[in-house]
Structures are given as structure tokens and as C-alpha cells.
Amino acid sequence: MGATGTCHDAQQQRVQSRFPSAMAAVDKPVEEVIAAFFHADAVHRELPNALFPDGVDRDLAGLDAAAEAGRKRIGVQSFEVLNAVAADGQVALEVSGSGTLAVPLGALPAGHVLRAHIATFLEFRDGKIAAQRNYDCYERLDPA
């Protein structure tokens, strides 16, 4: 993982290094994982992409629900931080992610591997994520 700039806050460094793998973990309740990283009044914006063509805005409860639904749909997932830039209470992450469908999704069968190239922008308050914007670029979603 490359890094540019300085990350003065230890919490930001923790998020930068642990957040992607924590979100992929299935051994902890999703609410516990999210509460460890997100501020109570956090907002999450997922910009339009192949899975959410209109994009979606979520509060903390919506983020919990989306993460829980994702765990039911994706059997195994992994994320790799390729690059990180941190400055002035913000972190930008370039992430590569993949997930194997546990259940069919549209025309895609269970077992299909989704691959995404992600840019995530995090804003911090009180040492936790207060805002997150995701630009998720999925590789072709054709059934194999």
C-alpha cells in the first residue's frame, strides 16, 4: 500500500489499514464492525454504478442494513488497499475488491465472482468516519 501525505490521527491510520479487511470479515456482527469505524451520525454515499444505477445515500442504520444484506449475498469477499492518501482529516483509498456470490444476483449464478475497482473518500470527526463516498467500478457483470 502506498501512502502520500501525513495521517496525524492514529484513528485515521487504523481505519486506513484495517477498515477494508474488517468490512470483509464475517466473524463479527456487522453492527459491531460499523460502530467501531463510523461516527453515530455518519453518512454514506454510493455513487451510481452497475449494481446501484441511481446511486444510494445511507445513514448509519442504512449502512448496517446494506452491510448485513451484502453478507447474505456475498459468501466470500476480500479487499486490497492499493493506494492511500491522507490529509486534513480525510483519507482517499484506492481499493481492489472481489466477492463470490452466495446466491444468484439477476442473471449471475451463485459462485460468480464480482470484481470491483473502488475509490473511497473518507472524512473524519472525533476519530471516526463521518462521511464516506464510494465510486465503485464493477468489471463486466455478464454470466460466465
C-alpha positions in Angstrom: 0.0 0.0 0.0 1.4 3.3 -1.0 0.8 6.4 1.1 1.2 10.1 0.3 0.9 12.9 2.8 0.7 12.5 6.6 -2.0 10.9 8.7 -1.7 12.7 12.0 -4.5 10.9 13.8 -3.9 7.3 14.9 -7.6 6.5 14.4 -7.3 7.5 10.7 -4.3 5.3 10.3 -6.2 2.4 11.9 -9.1 2.9 9.5 -6.8 3.2 6.6 -5.1 -0.1 7.4 -8.0 -2.1 8.9 -11.3 -0.9 7.5 -11.3 -2.8 4.2 -10.5 -6.2 5.8 -12.9 -5.5 8.7 -15.7 -5.0 6.3 -14.9 -8.3 4.6 -14.9 -10.2 8.0 -17.8 -12.4 8.7 -16.9 -13.5 12.3 -18.3 -10.3 14.0 -21.8 -8.8 13.9 -21.9 -6.2 11.2 -23.2 -3.5 13.6 -20.2 -4.0 15.8 -17.8 -3.6 12.9 -19.5 -0.5 11.6 -19.8 1.1 15.1 -16.0 0.6 15.5 -15.3 2.8 12.5 -18.3 5.1 11.9 -19.5 8.2 13.7 -23.1 7.8 15.1 -24.4 10.4 12.5 -22.2 9.2 9.6 -23.5 9.5 6.0 -22.5 7.1 3.2 -23.0 7.9 -0.5 -22.5 5.3 -3.1 -22.4 7.0 -6.5 -24.2 5.4 -9.5 -22.7 2.1 -10.6 -23.7 -1.2 -12.2 -25.4 -2.5 -9.0 -27.0 0.8 -8.0 -27.6 2.7 -11.2 -29.2 5.7 -9.3 -26.7 5.6 -6.5 -27.8 5.5 -2.9 -27.4 7.6 0.2 -27.4 5.8 3.6 -27.3 6.8 7.3 -25.7 4.6 9.9 -28.8 2.3 10.1 -28.9 2.1 6.3 -25.2 1.2 6.2 -25.8 -1.5 8.8 -28.6 -3.0 6.7 -26.7 -2.8 3.5 -23.7 -4.5 5.0 -25.8 -7.2 6.5 -27.6 -7.8 3.2 -24.2 -7.9 1.5 -23.0 -10.6 3.8 -26.0 -12.7 2.8 -25.4 -12.2 -0.9 -21.6 -12.5 -0.9 -20.2 -15.6 0.5 -16.5 -14.7 0.4 -15.1 -11.2 -0.2 -11.7 -9.6 0.0 -10.4 -6.1 -0.4 -6.9 -4.8 -1.1 -5.9 -1.2 -0.5 -3.7 -0.3 -3.5 -3.1 3.3 -2.5 -3.9 5.7 0.3 -3.6 9.5 0.7 -4.4 11.2 3.9 -4.5 14.9 4.8 -6.6 17.3 6.9 -9.0 14.8 8.4 -9.6 13.0 5.2 -8.4 9.7 3.6 -8.7 8.7 0.0 -8.4 5.0 -0.7 -7.9 3.1 -4.0 -9.2 -0.4 -3.4 -9.5 -3.6 -5.4 -12.3 -5.9 -4.3 -13.8 -9.2 -5.2 -16.7 -11.2 -3.8 -18.2 -14.6 -4.7 -21.9 -14.6 -4.9 -23.6 -16.9 -2.3 -26.9 -16.6 -4.1 -27.9 -15.7 -7.7 -28.0 -12.0 -8.5 -30.1 -11.3 -11.5 -28.6 -13.4 -14.4 -25.5 -14.1 -12.4 -25.4 -17.5 -10.7 -24.2 -18.3 -7.2 -20.5 -18.8 -7.4 -19.9 -15.9 -9.8 -17.0 -13.7 -8.7 -17.8 -9.9 -8.8 -14.7 -7.7 -9.2 -14.6 -4.0 -8.5 -12.2 -1.2 -8.6 -13.1 1.3 -5.9 -12.2 4.9 -5.0 -13.4 5.7 -1.4 -13.2 9.1 0.2 -13.5 9.2 4.0 -14.0 12.3 6.2 -13.3 12.1 9.9 -14.8 13.7 13.0 -13.9 12.7 16.6 -11.6 9.9 15.2 -14.4 8.1 13.3 -15.7 8.2 9.7 -18.3 10.9 9.5 -18.8 10.7 5.7 -17.9 8.2 3.0 -18.2 8.5 -0.7 -17.7 5.4 -2.9 -17.1 5.2 -6.6 -17.4 1.5 -7.4 -16.4 0.4 -10.9 -17.5 -3.2 -11.4 -16.0 -5.4 -14.1 -18.4 -6.7 -16.7 -21.4 -8.4 -15.0 -22.1 -11.0 -17.6 -22.7 -14.6 -16.5 -19.8 -16.9 -17.3 
